[in-house]
Every structure is written in structure tokens, then in C-alpha cells.
Amino acid sequence: MNTSPGASTREEVIKAYRAYLHAMTDGDTDALDDLLDDGFTLTHITGYQQSKTEWLSQMGVGRFVYHGVMEKDVTVAVEGDTARLVGRIVTDATVYGTHADWRLRLAVDYAHEGGTWTALRAVATTW
């Protein structure tokens, strides 16, 4: 992958990522539905791969509540109409009733579609 795309392209991907994080902390499943590809999957730190539909549904009933996200760093690699963003974040969340600060490395694959960057999948691991 090209690791030195134009600054404006990198900023567009980072803007899409931050909109994703913001929608999570707002519990805005409608915004997330718009930001994520229909085939989007989220792989949790447990290794469980969850579909967009299941994740948003579980957010809607309070199984995933994101209270805040602190961004530590972010890198972006762009190749044509695809990008991979890797961010380290600390997520204040309640997951299935357990409230904690989760130190996550979030790798998000994006595609440039219809003039916007859409998240295709995200993989969370700890750091």
C-alpha cells in the first residue's frame, strides 16, 4: 500500500473515522448505518466477528454503550480507492454490563464510494 498519500486524502479518511467514533459515543445507530458498508463486520477483542446489523441492534438495546473515546494516534495507508486506518484509542464503554476503559487498536478498512469513505470492516485488538 502507498503509505504517503496526499494530505487531503488522508484527512478525508481520518474524518470518516472520527465520524464513526463520534456516532459510537452518541449511540447514533442511524449515523453508523450510513457510515458503514452494508457488509461491514466488527471483529471484537474476543475474536468474535459481528455483522453490522447485529452490532447496531445490540447498541440499540444497550448491550454496547460507548461513553467516550480518547484518540491516542492514527496512521493511514491509501492505495487508490481503498485505505487502511489504524488507530489506538481508549474507549470508555459498558459492554454486556461490564464498564471499563478498553485500550483498543482499531484497524479499519475503507473504500471510496460515491464520493465518501465507507468503512468495510474493523478489527479491534488490545494494546
N, C-alpha and C positions, 0 to 999 in steps of 0.2 A: 504494500500500500504506500501511496505517496504520503510522507509524513510532514511535508511542508506545503500544504495548500494555501491559497490566497487567504489573507486575514478575514476578508468578508465572508468567505465560505465557512471557515472555522467558527466565526461568530454566529452565523446562522444556525449551525448545528448546536452550539452551546446555548443559544436562545431557545431552541426546541427542547433541549434537555432541561433547562431551568423552568420552562413552562410545564413540563412533565412533573418535576419535583414540586412546583407550586400547586399544581392541581392535586397531587397526592396529599399535601398538607392541608389543602382546603377541603379534602374529601369530595372533590368535584368529579364525579364519575362521568358526567356528560362531557366535560373538557377532556378527560383522559380518553374517552371513546373517540373523540375527534383527533387526538394526538397520536394514537396508537393504531397500527395497521390491524385490519380485521383478523389476521392470522397471528397477531402478536402473542408471544409467550414470555412469561416471567419465571426464571429458574431461581428458586429461593436458596438460602444458605444450606438448607437441608438436602438440596439436590432435586426437590420436587419441582417439576415443570408444570406451571399453571397457565391455562388459557386466559386470554383477555376477558372473555365472558365470565369465567369463574372468579377471577381476581376482582373484577369490578362488582360482581354480585356480592362477594364476601365483604368488600369495602362497604357496600350499601347497607349490610346488616350489622356492621360494627365489628367484624372479625379482624379487620386490619384498620387501625386508626393511626394516622400519621400526625403527630403533634407538632413536629418541626424537623427541619433538615439543615444541618450545618455543612456547607461545602468546604472541603479541605484542599483539593486540587482536581484538575481536569486536563486530559490530553485528548486530542482529536487527530485521527488519521483519515484522510479523504482519498478516495480513488474514484474519479468520475462522479457517478450519481449515487455512490454508496459511501458511508462513513462509519467508523467505529469510534465511539466516545468512551473513555474510561475515566470515571470519577471516583474519588474517595470521599465519602460522606459519613457523617454521624447522624443517624436517624433516631429521633425520639419517637417511639411508636409503642402502641399496645397491639400485640399480635396474639390472637386467641386468648385474651385475658392477661397476658404477661406484658407488663410495662417495663421497658428498658431503653437504654441508649445503645443502638446497634451500629458498630463500626463496619461499614459496608464498602466494598469495592464493587461498583456497578459498571458493568460493560454493556453498552447499548449499541446495537447495530441499527443504522438508519438508511433509508432510501429517499432520494429526492424525487418526489412525485407531485405532479400538479403544482409546482412552484413552492412546495414546502418540504421540510424534512420530517419524515414519518418514522416513528420507532417500530422496528420489525421484531426485535426481541431484546430482552435484558437478562443478564445473568448476575446474580448477587453472590459475592463471596465475602468472607471476613478479612480484615487486615489488622 
